[in-house]
Amino acid sequence: MTDIATIEAAAFRLAGHARRTPLLSSPVLDALAGRQVLIKAECLQHTGSFKFRGGWSAVSGIDAEARERGVIAFSSGNHAQGMAAAAKAHGCPCVILMPSDAPPVKIARTRALGAEVILYDRVKDDRQAMGDALAAERGLTLVPPFDHPLVIAGQASIGLELAEQAAHLGLLRADVLLPCSGGGLAAGVALAAESRAPGLRVRPVEPEGFDDMARSLASGAPCRNARLTGSVCDAILSPEPGKLTLPVLQRLAGPGLSVTDDQALEAMALAFRHLRIVVEPGGAVALAAALFRAEEIEGDTVIAIASGGNVDEDLFIATLQRFA
């Protein structure tokens, strides 16, 4: 179980290792959204995404004997890099299962961090079964990308930072929009906010057609996506909510939001032009919702988490040209 004590312990282990990321703003983005938009730039985190926090929390939080044997994870790229970087820093062997259609830059960077990468077919193969089998065969500790107490606690450190930053600005109430796949980031931030800044309300954001979390929150029961691939937002295409994360969000989160791929790409271009940060499509969905779903958001200020910046260079250049 992830509680505030677990979150504070993870934040203590992360101190001096994770970057404290800034809140950015732009008058142009404020005007487009019709309210103040504050962007938490986790794309500036080590390995290019917030996933470093959960990876470090998990690797540093397991016992020394388990670290010596090694860890295994499955990921389209950001959890992969976070786990690989944390494992390398701790001298821990690391195996990563990655979908064969993951962006080449993410596969290359994961290997560069010293992890053994095993590719699988996102549609045909069962990554959970593959991970379980390899963990048993090699004696590895399996660390899933979101449904793990230590991973959730690591992501929750963002919520602790947001609570302090909001208090410094005198911001008592705001919707916190964040990219959502299985819900580890959303659940962690929601749990931290519950304890430190209850006026901050988490709102998960997903790509249209892959909004399993929004539908699950609306229906009160877990929903699964009909498709497993088909969006440019590769980082947030989990098939269904986590078993640990959904109950947290049912209790603490506001309604989910969804955006189109084109809106995510336009937000990516706007973030570069007006904030000078590089955000990948999946990491830009929260900003896209702030800009293009403004009528579904409450309050004079909204916080959007830019969760990752590991975008393929060709896609990034093409997007900047398209939305020039």
Secondary structure, DSSP 8 states (H G I E B T S, - for coil): ---HHHHHHHHHHHTTTS----EE--HHHHHHHTSEEEEEEGGGSGGGBTHHHHHHHHHHHS-HHHHHH-EEEE-SSHHHHHHHHHHHHTT--EEEEEETTS-HHHHHHHHHTT-EEEEE-TTTS-HHHHHHHHHHHHT-EE--SSSSHHHHHHHHHHHHHHHHHHHHHT---EEEEEE-SSSHHHHHHHHHHHHH-TTEEEEEEEETT--HHHHHHHHSS----S-SS--S-GGG--SS--TTHHHHHHHH----EEE-HHHHHHHHHHHHHHH-----TGGGHHHHHHHH-GGG--SSEEEEEE-B----HHHHHHHHHHT-
